[in-house]
Amino acid sequence: EPGGIVTIVYDGTNSDEIKDIPGKVNVIVKDGVTEIGASAFEDCSGLASITLPDSVTKIGGDAFRWCGGLANITLPDSVTEIGCGAFCGCSGLTNIMIPESVTKIGSDTFRCCSGLTNITIPERVMEIGGYAFSECKALTYITIPKSVMKIGQGAFSCCDNLESIKVDENNKVYDSRENCNAIIEKSSNKLVVGCKNTKVPSGVTSIGEAAFCGCSGLTSITLPESVTEIGEFAFSDCSGLTSITLSDRMTKIGDGVFCGCSHLTSMVLPNSVAEVNSMAFEGCDNLTSITWKGKVYGSVNDFFDSGVKII
């Protein structure tokens, strides 16, 4: 009935029929179905829960994308592959167990799952794709197991409440040295993921692209002298950032580094900085003081008229 909860059996072909049902829908996947196809339930706003049999081995890309009403799903141990964007926009999900059989979390897989409060990354996962957990605003902590060999750009960007990041001490590629609440790539000493409680350790040589992107809880940060490079959009949309101390070894401020840092009111650029991207301070509406080479500029426009090399 309209407005009620309808239970329907999914045989692998009738997802369009389910999308047309008004109100809430509970789906039982027929035993023998091996794959939830790409975009099978995409935009199925009435989907409230789905039961998967042990025969399912693959969740296709975008399979449950923007199913905002989906509050309950259990992935059986038979699942070995979860496609890119599979649960993107499932804002009703608060918890999901990823099976131990999964070895890769694709790009955008859990993006915009704003209700997701915790996630356990299995010990066999080797890769976390770009923006895989971006905009999971209720997520407070993450632990990276020793198996993870690759983390994509922006994997945990815009996770406003993320406050604890730990990497297993036996991981060969990444670490969280000195309990820094960040993910650092060992071979390059690049900080690739940060959060509002990150303390950048000495020895880190660069801040990766989008490393703190959307980290609105970050209010201040000091970069040690070892940092010589900040990647594009590294601190973009850090709307709570009021203070940042740059290393005296910095030479370039790249594209969008401080874009959208609306609470920054002043900035001191070290004398070593010779190049600034024209989009570096876009959206910094309250930035009224930039000090560079001993001179204070009262606005971003005045600063860019000062002769600094624009890149």
N, C-alpha and C positions, 0 to 999 in steps of 0.2 A: 504494500500500500504506500502511496505518496507520503513521505515523511517518516515511514517506518524503516525497519532494518530488513533488508532482503538478503537471503543466502542463495548463492548461485554456484554451480559447478563449472569450473573453467577447464575446457578440454584442449586448450592450446590454440584455438581458432576464434573463440567467441568474445574477445575482449571488447569489440565495438558494441556488442549487445549490452555489455555491462556498463559501458560509459553512458548509455542512454537511459539507464534506470535512475529515476529521481530519488533523493534521500540517501541514506547510508546503505552500503553494500558490504557484506561479508562474503569472501570468495574462498571456495575450497578447490584446490587444484587437483584434477583427476590423477590418480595413481597411474604411472606409466609416462606422464609428461616429463620430458628430459630438459626442456629449456623454456624459460620465460623470455619470449622474443623481444627484440629491440623495440622500444616505445610501446610495448604491449598494453600497458595501463597508463601511459602518459596523459596527464591532465584529467585523470579520473578522480575528480574531487570528492565523490561520494564513497570511495573505497576506504573502509574503516579498518579492516583486517583481512589477512590472507593466510591460508594454511598451505604449506608446501609439502609434498611427499618426498620420501627419500630418493625417488627416481630423478629429481631435478638436480642437474649438475652445473647449469649455467644460468645466470641472470643477465639478460642482454642489456646493451647500452640504452640509457634513458627509460628502462623498463617501467619504473615507478616515478618518473620525473614529475614534479609538481603535484603529487598526490598528497596534498596538505592535510587531509583527514586521516591518513594512514597512521594508526597509533600502535598497531601490534603486528609484528611479523617475526617468525622464527626461521632462520636459515638452517636447513638440515646439514649434517656433516658431509653429505654427498656433494654439496656445492663447492666447486673448485675455481670458478671464474665469475667475477662480478664486473660487468661492463662499465665503461665510463659514463658518469652521470646517472647511474642506475637509480639512486635515491635522492638525487638533487631536488631540493625544494620540499622534501617531506618534513615539514615543520612540526607535525604532530608526533613524530618519533622522539621518544625520550631515551630509549636504550635499544641497542641492537648488538647481538653477539655475532661476530664474524667467525665462520668456521675455521678450524685449525688447518683445513685443507687448502685454504686460499693463500696464494703466493704473491699476488699483486692487487693493490687497491688503485684503480684507474683514476684518471683526472676527473675532477668534479663529482666523484662518486657520492659523497655526502655533503656537497656544497649546499649552503642555505638550509641545513637541518637545524634550525634555530632552537629547537627544543631538546636537542641531544645533550645530555648532561655528562655522560661518560662513554668512553669507547676503549675497548681492549684490542690492541693490534696483535694478532697471533704471531707466534714464534717463527712461523715459516714465511711470513711476508718479506719479500726482498725489495719491493719497490712501492713507494707512495707517490702517486701522480700529482701533477700540478693542480693546485686549488682543491685537492681531494676533500679537505675538511674546512675550506674557507667559509666564513660567515656562520660557523657553528657557535653562536653567541652565548650559549649556556655551558659550553665546554670549559672546565676549570683546570684540568690536568691531562697530560699525555705522557706515556712511557713508550720509548722507541726500543723494540727488542734488538738483540744482537744480530738478527738475520737481515735487517734492512741495509741495503747497499746503495739505494738511490732515493732521494727526496726531491720532488719537483718544485718549481718556483711557486711561491704563494700557497703551499700545501696547508698551512694553518693561518693564513692571513684573515684579518677582520674577525678574529676570535676575541671579542672584547674582554671576556672574563678569564681568559687563559692566564694562570698565574704560576703554574708549575710544569716544567719540562725536564724530563730525565731521559738519558740515553743509557742503555745497558752497558756496563763497564767492559763487557767483552765484545762490543761492536767494533769492527775493524776499520770502519769508514768514518763514523761520527762519534762525538763525545759531548759530555756536559761538564767539562772540567771546572773544578773549584765550585761546584754546585751553582753554576751561573744561571740556571733556568733558561737555557738556550741550547740550540743544536749547532755544533761547530764541525765543519769538515776538517778532518785531521790533516790530510795531505796539503791543503792550501791555507789552513788556519783561517778559513772564511766562516763567519757566523751566518748561517743560512736561515734560521728561524729563531725569533725572539718573542718575548711576551712582556707584560707590564712589570714583572719583577726581575727582568734580566739585568745582570751586572756583567758588563763586557770585560772578560779577563785580559790581563796583559799577555801579549803574544798573538792575539787576534790581529790579522793584518788587513782584513777587509770585512765590510758589512754587505751581505749579498743582496741581490735584487729583491725588492718587496719583503725583506726580512721582517720588518715591523709594520708592514702595510695594514692600516685599519686598526692598529692597536690603540684604541681610544683610552685605555686605562693607563697608558704610559704617560707619566707626568714630567719626568726628568731623566737624563741619561748622560754619562760621561764616557767619551771614547778615549781609550789609552793611547799613549804615544806611538804604539806599534801599528795603529790603524792608519793606512795611507790611502784607502779607497772606499767610497760608499757607492753601492750599486744603484741603478735607476729605481725610483719609487720606494727606496728603502724605508723611509719614514712617512710616506704619503698617507694622508687621512688619519694621522695620529692627532686627533682633535683635542686631546687633553694635554698634549705636550706643551709645557711652558718654558722649559729650559733644556738646552743641550750644549755640552762642551766638546768642541771638536779638537782633534789631534793637531799639534803644530806641524805635523808632517803631511797634512792633507794638501793636495795640489789641484784637485778638481771637484766641483760640485755638479753632479750629473743631472740628467733629465728627471724632473718630478720628484727629486729627493725629499723635499719638504712640502710638496703639493698638498693643500688642504689642511695644513697644520694651523688651524684657525685661532689657537690660543697663544701662538708664539708672538711676543711683542717686541723682542729684540734678538739680535743675532751678532755674534762676534766671529768673523772669519779670520783664520790665521794668515799671517803674511805670506805663508807658503802657497796659498791658494792663488792660482793664476787664471783659471778658467771657471766660468759659471754658466750653466745651461739657462737659456732664457725662460724655461718653464720650471725652474727649480723651486721658485717661491709662489707659484700660481695658487690662488685661493688662500694665501696667508693674509687675510683681510686686516688683521690687527698688528701686523709687523710694521712698526713705525721707526725702528732704529736698527741700522746695520752698521757695524764698526768693522772697517777693513783698512789695513795699513795705516792705522793711527787716526783715520778720519771717520767721522760719524755721518751717516746719511739718514735723512729723516723719512725717506720713503723708498720703496722698491724701485720706483721709476728713477729717482735721483741716483740710486746706486748704479743702475744699468747705464746711466748717462755719464758715469765716472771714468770710463775708459777701460773697465774690466773687459777681458776677452769673452765675448759671448759665443757659446758653442751650441 
